[in-house]
Amino acid sequence: MIYECSNNHICFSKDDLPNCAMRGCNETTIVISQININWFYKINKIGLCINKNDLHKIIEDPNMPKEVKKQIGKIFFNL
């Protein structure tokens, strides 16, 4: 699932994530999508967090699989 906290952190996690997993942040999260993007779990088995302002880097990364870019684009259509 994809979560967001009030500090604009986006977390991708297979598990229930009531609090942000970004290092140094413990804010409460809300689910913004039920979709799991399994590719992120190849980087880290438990998930990944990124600043919302940095999501465009996923789309711009030439090494990122097209399917991942497509999924991110559907959820965060303003990128």
Residue pairs with C-beta under 8 A, 6 or more apart in sequence:
1 12
1 13
1 14
1 17
1 31
1 33
1 34
1 35
1 36
2 10
2 11
2 12
2 31
2 32
2 33
2 35
2 37
2 75
3 10
3 11
3 12
3 13
3 17
3 20
3 29
3 30
3 31
3 32
4 10
4 11
4 29
4 30
4 32
4 52
5 11
5 19
5 20
5 22
5 25
5 27
5 28
5 29
5 30
6 27
6 28
7 20
7 22
7 25
7 27
8 51
8 52
8 53
9 20
9 22
9 25
9 27
9 49
9 50
9 51
9 52
10 32
10 49
10 50
10 51
10 52
10 55
11 17
11 20
11 21
11 22
11 29
11 47
11 48
11 49
12 36
12 37
12 40
12 41
12 47
12 48
12 49
13 21
13 46
13 47
14 36
14 41
14 46
14 47
15 46
15 47
17 29
17 47
18 28
18 29
19 26
19 27
19 28
19 29
20 26
20 27
20 28
20 29
20 49
21 46
21 47
21 49
22 49
23 49
32 75
33 75
35 71
35 75
37 68
37 71
37 72
39 65
39 67
39 68
40 47
40 48
40 68
41 47
41 48
50 57
50 58
55 72
55 76
55 79
56 79
58 64
58 68
58 69
58 72
59 69
59 72
59 73
59 79
72 79
73 79
